[in-house]
Amino acid sequence: MRGCTDVSDAPTRQPSRMSTLKVPAGPALPEPVRRWRLERLKQAGYPPDEALALCGRPDVDLHFAVRLLREGCTVQTALRILL
């Protein structure tokens, strides 16, 4: 996997006027699974609000989310990739 420090070719999105992440409705993960995922995401370096937004989304691969930060992505870049 190529590091995330070079994002010059990455598409950019217009800044949102919203200050929070929207989590689409979908199949809910069981509460113990969400809590476990929340802790893993925070341990990896995601701030609490971003970790909370990601932890309940079954479409977000937890291991990939952790690996993005471990390999040098900023949180904002990782979120653009994951969401």
N, C-alpha and C positions, 0 to 999 in steps of 0.2 A: 504494500500500500504506500503510495506516495504521501509524504508529509503534507500537512495542511497549511504550511507557512506561505506557500505560493498560491494565492487565490486570484491572481490577475486575470485568469481565463474564466473564473467563475461568474455566472450570471448574477447581476445585482437586482435586488428588489427595491422598490420605492419604500422609504420609511413609513411605517404605519403610525397613525395617530393614536392607536390604542397602546396602553402601557402594559397590558397583560397579554399572555398567550391564550388563544382560544383553543379549547379542547373539543373536538367534534364528538358528538354522541355516537356511541357504538357499543359493542359488547363490553360489559364491565368486567374487569379483572377482580378476583376475590380480594377482599381487604388485606389479608395477610400477604398476598403476593404484591399488592401495591405498596405496602409498608416496606417490604424487603427491597423492592426495586427503588423506592425513594431513598433508602439508606445507601444502596450501592451507587446511585447517581450522585448523591451528595459527597460520598467518599471519593468519587472520581474527580470531583471539582466543580460540579454544577451547583450554582447558587440555589438556595431553597425553593424560590418561586419557579425557576426553570425545571428543577428536579421534580417538583410536584406536578407541573404540567406534563412532563414526559412519563412519569411512573405509571399512570393509569392507561396509557395508550398501548394496546396490544400490537399496533402496527409499527411501533418503535422497537427495534432490536436492541435490547439492553447491552449486550456485549459489544455491539458496533458503536453504540453511544459512548461507552466507556473508552473504547479503543481510540475513538476520534480525539478525545482530550489527551490521552496518553501519548499519542503520536504527534501532538503539537497544535491541534486545532484550538482556536479560541472558542469560548462558549458560543458566541454569536455565530461563528462559522459552522460549528457543529449543529446548532439549531436550524440553520438554513438548510443543511444537508438532510437532517432528520425529518423536518416538518414540511 
